Amino acid sequence: MSTSELNTNTTSNAFPLYDLLVEKTTDVSLTQTELVEFIQNVRKMDKIGFDYIFIIIRIYSYKNSTTGTTNDIPYLGQKIDTNSLENKSDVKFDIRNFPNKLNQMLFEFTKLHLAKEV
C-alpha cells in the first residue's frame, strides 16, 4: 500500500477494523502475561492475519507520524527475503519498537482474528 493509497484510504469508512481497534484499546504497555499471549497469537497467524497486521502497522504509522512522512517499513522493520527465485520478501518487526497503543491494537486484533471474528 503506497502512501497516497494510505492518504485516501484511511478514513473511518475505508477500514472500520482499524477504527474498532483504536476504540477498544488504551495507550498502556502490555502486561507480561499479555505480551506472552500476544507472541503466541502471532505465531498462530495465517497469511491473511499477517497481511492485516502489516496494514494496521502502516496505517498507525501514517496517522501518527510526527515528521509528516513515513518510511517504507515503519518502526525499524526489516525486509527479509523468503524466496529469491520469486522475488518475494516478508517484513520482520520488533514489537519493542512499537508505541504502546499499537501493541494493544495488534494484541486485540490477534485475539479477534484467531477467534475468526475478523
Phi, psi and omega in degrees: 000125181278167179298322179293324176294320177298318182300321183267343186250013183253024174280167182304323183284339185281325183213076184299334178301318180300313181297321177299315180294322177299315182292325186277351188240163178241173182261060178233157179294149172292142174288168179300319179296316178296320180298316178297315179297319179301312180298318177297319179297317180299321179295339180266356185294146171266179183301319180298318178300316179295323177298316178295320178302314181296319179297316179299317178298314181297314181295316179301315179300314181296313183289337185245014179292130178269348182265349182086352177232159177234147175282163176302317178237108184285167174054041176060027176296153182238133176282131178234133180286133179249336179204097184292335179291325180259006180056042179257149177212160176240174178239136179247133179239153170251114187296345176293343178271355181272147171296155180306314182301316180295318176300317178298317180297315181293321177299313179298318179299315182299321178295315179296316183293317180293333175276000179061034174274340176221000000 
